[in-house]
Amino acid sequence: MSQGFELPLYLDLFAVFLMAATGAIEAIRREFDLVGLLGLALATGVGGALIRDGIFLQAGVPAVVRNQDYLFAVAAAALACLVFGRRAVLSEKFVALVDAAALGAYAVVGMEKSLAFGLDFAPAVLVGTVNACGGGLLRDVLTREEPLVFRPGQFYAFAALIGCLAYPFLRQSLGFAPLNAALATIVITFGLRVLAITRNWRTRPVCETGLFRRRHPPVA
C-alpha cells in the first residue's frame, strides 16, 4: 500500500514535539526539577516510537536515536514549556488539545511505518495505536497516574484507533494522495478528541455494561 512513500520527517517531528510538550507541562505541574522535566518530556515524546521500533518492528537502531532531530524536537518542546508553560498548566483543555493533535500525528506515523515495513493490516493497526498512545502511557506511569488509555472517560485510545483505520481507508479506498491522507487523518483524530472533550463523550466501565451488570434477585 505504501508504494515507496515515506511521510515527511517534519510530520514525525511535529508529533514528537507535541507529545513531549504534554510531558514537560505535566512535569511543571508537579514541580519537577530540570532533569525531571527533560526526562519526562523525552519519555513522553519518543516513548511510542521506541516501543514501535524496539518491540514490534525491530528493524535495527530506533529512528529516534539515528536522527538527532528527534532529540532537538524534545528539547525545543521542553524549552517552549519552560518559557510559556506557566500559563499552559492553568488550562486542562489546552493540554488536552495539544495531546489530541499529537495523537493523530503519531497514529499516522505509526501506521505508515508499519505498512512500509510490510505488516498486514491488523498488526499495522495495533502498532499504529500503540505508537500513538505509548508516550502518554509512559507519562502516566512515570507520574504514578492511572493511565489515561485504560481509564473510563473521554475517548483516547479509541480516537487513535479511528485514526489508524482512517489512514489506509483514505489512501486505498478513496484514493487520497499519501500526504493528504495523513493530514486528513490528523484532522479526523483531532476532531474526534475535541468533540469528546467539549461534548463530554465518555466510555463506561465494563462492570456497568449489561453483560456484567449485577443482577439483583427478585424480591419474594
NORQUIJO-V595220 format. One record per helix or strand. SS is the DSSP state (2 for helix, 1 for strand). FROM is the first residue (numbers start at 1). TO is the last residue. If there is no record, write none. Layout:
ss={SS:SS}
from={FROM:FROM}
to={TO:TO}
This chain:
ss={2:2:2:2:2:2:1:2:2:1:2}
from={9:34:63:69:92:121:154:157:178:202:206}
to={29:57:66:88:117:142:154:173:198:202:208}
